[in-house]
Amino acid sequence: MSASALPSSGREWHLVARPQGWPEPGDFALREAPVAEPGEGRILVRNLHFSVDPYMRGRMNDVKSYVPPFQLDQPMDGGAVGEVVASNAEGFAVGDHVLHFLGWREYAEVEARHATKVDASAAPLSAYLGVLGMPGLTAYAGLFDVASFKEGDAVFVSGAAGAVGNQVGQMAKLKGASRVIGSAGSDEKVKLLVEEYGFDAAFNYKKGPVAEQLKAAAPDGIDVYFDNVGGEHLEAAISSLNVHGRATICGMISQYNATEPTPAPRNLALVIGKRLRLQGMLVRDHEALQPQFVQEVAGWLRSGELKYTETVVEGIEHGVDAFLGMLRGENTGKMIVSLTR
């Protein structure tokens, strides 16, 4: 695309107010921003898909955390894949497809060293935001590295129909888990976990106490718990974990919109007698696993052994709708905002 063919402006989502509890549409604004030729060492990308993820809720609060908060009246960011439309950087040509982290906008001027070329012929581009991207690596690293999974382990995954959870369950099965149990928030998702993803058992956490449903699904206990939810799920898992059980604490979506402090599990004393290991994880600590992860997961995708699901929302104007829907659990698998039309 020549300079004359570049658009003069593109739309981008700004955070305009810090949410109190659940975010509201009025906390965001879709604004026009100028589009210019990329600077030295930079590329201009027309975004084709961007990601909305649970961790973004925390970045809307003005608190110190492992990642800086979104700034008010500035574009939000996050994972995106797109096509290079202008390049001022060695190694990147117009027409290349790249993964980068300036999502939530139609056009992104990206420092080339923060962009990764991706192969559209190896997998659909949106897959690089999910099964072959940050959620997939989170599942892979969290299960095999953090939770020290070994063949024969019984595994419980909360939020199991989400982008990370369904991959954890399938990867555990592929590596020889004795039993994989998942929890989800609807009967449709429960059915999907068992019939599509091959979980041995699944339950709807809205239909009864999690602890009772987990004990029924895993009468011999569990060895690994992959936590995406926190709260009641974590308490139930502590009860069901066997001696020397391990838990990867990846997310606590049940608490992200709480306005009051949430109670910790009331049974933490069990950690002592059972010699449990509960370990938090951030995916960025595991970037060294990326080549191994892509190689192994791409093989599973090619063979059809690993399945993945996306919920796609069309149009940048629906970006906030997609984000809010994801927080409410309306997605199955990875929630993607597509700008391809």
N, C-alpha and C positions, 0 to 999 in steps of 0.2 A: 504494500500500500504506500503510495507516494505521499509526500507531505500535504499536497493539495487535496488528497483523498481522505485525509484524517478528519474525523468529525471535530467540530469546534468545542463540543461539550458532551458530557456523559453524566448519568445520574449516579448518586451514591447515597447510602444510608448513614445518617448522623444520629448519635445519641444526643438528645436535647434536654433530658431530665434524668436524674438518678431514680430508678424505680424503688418504691417502698413496698416490699412484699412482691406480689406478682407484677411483672411488667405490664404496662398498658400501651396500646397503640400510640397514644399521645406522648409517650416518652421518646419517640423516634420521629425523624423527618427525612423524607426523600428529597434531595436537593440536586440542582444542576451544578456541575463543576467544569471548569475549562479543561480541554485536552490539548496537550502540546507535544512537540517532538521530544523524545527522551534525551536526557542529559548524558554526559560522558560516562561510559561504563553501565548504561542503563538500557532497559527495553520497555517498549509500550505494548501492553497486552490487552487484547479484547477478551474479557472474561466470558467463558462459555457456561461454567457451573461454579457455584460457590457453596460452601458448607455452613450449616448452622449446627452448633454443638452445645451440650449442656454447660461446658466450662465457661462459655461466653456470658452466662448469667452472672457469675462471680465478678467478671471484669466490668460489669455495669455499676458495681459498688465502688466508692472512693475509699478503698482500704488497701493497705500494703499486702501483697500476696506474691506468689511465685511468678506472676506475670503482671505487668503494669495494667492499671484500670484503663478502660476506654476514656478518652477525653471528651468532654462536652463540646458540641458543635464542631466535631471533627469526624471524618469517616471512621466507621468501625472496621475491623479487619478480621481475617480468618482464612482458612484454606480455600484456594481457588485453583481452577485449571482454565487455561485459555490459549489463544493463538497470538503469536507475536505479529504485530502489525507495523512496527517500526523498531529498528535496532541501532543502537550506538555502542554495541558491546561485542567484543570478539567472541566467536563461538556460537552466537545466536543469530539466526536468519529469519527474515519475514516468512511466516508459514509454519515455523516450529511451534510445537505444543509444549507448554510449560506448566509446572506446578509451582505455586508461590503462596504468599500469605497476605495478600492485599485483596481479600474478598469484599463482599458487601458493596460492590461498585461495578459499573459497566466497563470502564477502562482503568487500568492500573499502570502507573509508571514505576517499574520495579528495578531495584539494583540487581544487576545480572548475577552477582554472587549469591543472591538469596532466591534464585530461581533454579529449578531442576527440570531438564528436558524429560518428557515422557513420551512413550511410544503409543500412538493411537491405534496401531495395528495389533499390539499385544493384548490390549484390554480396552473396553470403552473408557473414554476420558474420565467420566464420573467415578469410575472404580478407584482412581488414584486419590480420591477424597474419602474413600471408605475402606473396602476390603484390602486394597493395595496401598492405603495411605495411613494417616495417623490413627484412625480407629483400629485398623487391622494390626498395626504394629503394637498398639496398646494391648490388644488381646494376646498377641504372640508373646510379647515380653512379660506381660503380667502373669500369664499362665506358666510359661516355661522357665523364666528367669526369676521373677519375684516369688512366685508360689512354689518353685522347685517341683513342678509336676513330675510324677513318674508313673510308668505303666502300672495299671491296677488300681490307681487312685479313684475314689468316688468324688465327683465334683458337683458343686451347687453354684449356679450363676443367677444373680438377681438382675432385673432389667434385661432378661435374656433375649427378648425380641428386638432389642436395640442394636445399633451399629456395632458396638463392641461385644455385647453379650452373646449374640448368636454365633459370632466367630469363635469365642472362647469355647462354647459347648461343642462345636464341630471339631475344632482343633484337638480338644481333649479326646473325643471319640476316635479321631484319626490316629492318635498316639497311644491308644490302648486303655482308655479309662474303663474301669469296671462298671461305672454307672454315672450318667450325667442327668442332673435335674435342673430345671429352670423355672423361674417365676416370671409372670407377666401380668398385665393389667386388664386383659380381656380374654374371653373364651376363644375368640378367633386367633389371637396370638398364641395361646396355649396349644391349640390344634396345629398351628404352623410349626411350632417348636418340635412337636413329636413327629408329625407327618412329613414335613419338608426338611427340617434340619437334623432329624435323627436323634433327638434327645430321648432318653429312656423314660422320663416322666416329666411332667410340667403341671403347674397349678396357677390358678387365678388368685393373686394375693388379696383381691377385694372380696373374696367369697368366704373368708374365715381367717382365724389367727394364723399367721405365717408359721409359727413354731409347730402347731399341730399339723398343718399341711406338709411341712418339710419332713417331720418325723414319719408321717404316713408314706411319703414318697421315698424316703431313705431310712428304712428301719434299722439298717446296720451302721448308720451314721455317715458322715462325709469326711474326706481327708483334705479337700481344698475348697475354699469359698472364694469366689470372685465377686466382690461387692461393688455394684454400681448405684446402690440405693441408700444404704445406711439405715439408721433407725431400727424399726422393728425387725427388718431383715437381718441386720447384723446381730442383734440379740438372739434371734432364732438360730442363726448359723453357729454362734458360740456354743449354744446348747447341743447342737448336733455334731459339732466337730469331734473327731476321735483324738486320742492322745497323739501329740506331735502334729496335729493338724496345722495347716497354713492358710492364712487369708490374705489376699491382695485387696487392699483398700484403694479402689480406683476412683470412685465417685460416690456422692451422697445426694442424688437428685431429689430425694424426699425432703431435704432440708434447705435447698437453695433459695426458696422464696419465703422461708420462715422469718417472721418479724420478732420472735422471741427466741431465746436460747432453747435448743432442743435437748431432751434428756439423753444421756449416754445409755448404752446397754446396761441393764440393771444386774447383769450376771457376769460382769468382768472378772470376778474372783475365780471363775472357772478357768481363766487363762493360766493360772498358777498350777493347779493340779493336773491339768491336761497338757501343760508345757506347750501352749499354743504360740504360734508366731503370727502376729498381725502386722503387716507392713504396708505402708502407703507407697504409692508409685506416681511418678510423672513420666510420661512417655519420652520426654526430651533427654532423660538420663540414659536412654537405651538406643541412642542413634547408631551406635556401633553394630547393632544387630540388623540394621536396615538391609544390607546386601543379602544376608542369609535368609531374612524374612521374605524379601521379594522373590528370591529364587524358589524357596520351598512353597510359598503360597501360590505363586504363578503356576507351579507344577500341579498343585491341587485343583486350581481353577481349570487348567487345560484338561485334566483327566475327568472333571465333573465331580470329583470327590467333595469339593468345598462349594457350597452354594451361598449366594448373597442376594439380598433384597434391598431395593431403594424405594423411597417415597419421594417422588419428584414433584416439586411445585414450580409451575412455569411463570416466568416474568419477574423482573427485579422489583416491580411494584408490590409483589406478594412476599417479599423477603421477610418482613417482620411477622406476617401471618404464619409463615413456615417455622420461624423461630419459636413463636408462642405455641404453635401446634406441637412442636417437638417437646417443649417443656410439659405439655399436658399429656404426652404419650400418644399423640395421634399418628405418629409414624410407625411403620414396620421397617426395620433395618435402618439404613442411613438416610437421613433427611437431606435432600439436595435442592438447591434453588437453581433452575436452569434458565439461561439467558439466550438460548440458541435460536429462538424464533425471531 
